[in-house]
Amino acid sequence: MEAIPSASYSMTLRVEYPHRAGSLGKIMTAIGEAGGIVGAVDIVRIGQQKSVRDITVNARDSEHGQALVRAVNSLPEVEVVNVSDRTFLIHLGGKIEVRSRRQIATRDDLSMVYTPGVARVCRAIAQDPERVFNLTIKRNTIAVVTDGTAVLGLGDIGPEAAMPVMEGKAMLFKGFADVDAFPICLGTKDPDKIVETVKNISPGFGGINLEDISAPRCFEIEERLKREIEIPVFHDDQHGTAVVVLAALINSLKITGKKMEDLRVAMTGTGAAGIACARILLAAGVRNIVGCDQYGIVHTGREDLNPSQRWFAESTNPEGLTGGLSEAVEGADLFLGLSVPRVLTVEHLKKMAQEPIIFAMANPDPEIMPEEAMGHARIIATGRSDYPNQINNVLCFPGIFRGALDVRARGIDEEMKLAAAEAIAGVISEEQLSVDYIIPSVFDERVAPAVAEAVSEAAKKSGMARRVQERAETGLSAISF
């Protein structure tokens, strides 16, 4: 199935053409016939003989973009003077920056923000280290840490190539939850060195968001850091996905009338996200999960499993099934795809229980396209933004860290994740809920505050919170005479 043109492959063509009636229309027709979608059309210069306009066009991919340029260039007396890739332009010079919160306009300002006045603040923190949360950026700042080994389905592309993703993540933290985040891209794949580095930089951060670190190393790194530092450590590829999956499932069950404890779940993919999803579903009350990897059903009789998959095998598949996906989906109420495109077929769907729920989240192409699943499934969700029910981590991680930072949490436990999932699901009222609306939009401004509040309350109840007062503090709380 052909991809739909999107803004991620958006170009601006600067086109020179004859200044006479019908010329611009021919250019628009050529773009449309070549499969492009025209956005803005802006005048650059109008002349008596020639005119120049900037035409913004969405393409399907890079090759399609080149084909659109050729289609316009092929018109008589028309020339594409320049082509700008809008996505690359957005990234020029990076996407984030550091700004000062205080102006330095006078000598007095300088003496307070730096020497000699800053020395008094340093001594105050030395005497009472907890004051670092009040008197520095630590209270609202997290590190987004990666080694670039599992980036956005691109795989092991290295720390430099991972930077644009980490910058984008920092933008999302700031835009959705007012959390300051900074990308830390590490030039090592050694778990020992990663743990040591993160521990050494942790005094300056209120939390650590691990990102795009390949399995199974990501499990060891996260577990060690959670034991060795007393600030939240959260691997979003695992737990962010799991939280949003659970939120979508909570609302799906309201529609189908099924119960967590009665569900049969078939999964594809037992990597970082798959194992985290299994953990949170079990914590939420699901009892029967059967997972598949590229070699078939994961069960205790297999000898090729890594330690994380061994846990999965011992904690799931209560009936001891063997075989492949065909056996796993037999009678299943939920298919949860965290694997590769096109592994689920209509024949598989026909083997599932009545009113099956399909979460096909491989990106960019899901395990089954929604068009194929329609008529065979009651509810369909993907990771894509061009279909209803997008299961997107952006619904989770900004609010989770906002809530954790607000109570200066020592960590993020299962209770906090479950609370986040319930909060995301609860944004949609019973009256609004429908098969095409089981999960809020990533742009729903209610989501992050709801998640933050739920996570803060859960942290207080579980003992993860260092403090219980409101987020806003008076200036007097930071004053030392």
Secondary structure, DSSP 8 states (H G I E B T S, - for coil): -----EEEEEEEEEEEEESSTTHHHHHHHHHHHTT-EEEEEEEEEE-SSEEEEEEEEEESSHHHHHHHHHHHHTSTT-EEEEEEEHHHHHHTT-S-----SS---SHHHHHHHSTTTHHHHHHHHHH-GGGHHHHSGGGGEEEEEE-SSSBTTTB---HHHHHHHHHHHHHHHHHHH--EEEEEE-S---HHHHHHHHHHHGGG-SEEEE-S--TTHHHHHHHHHHHH-SS-EEEHHHHHHHHHHHHHHHHHHHHH---GGG-EEEEE--SHHHHHHHHHHHHTT--EEEEEETTEE--TT-S---HHHHHHHHHS-TT---S-HHHHTTT-SEEEE-S-TT---HHHHHHS-SS-EEEE--SSS-SS-HHHHBTTBSEEEES-TTSSSB--GGGTHHHHHHHHHHTT-S---HHHHHHHHHHHHHTS-TTT-BTTBSS--TT-TTHHHHHHHHHHHHHHHHT--S--S-S---GGGG---
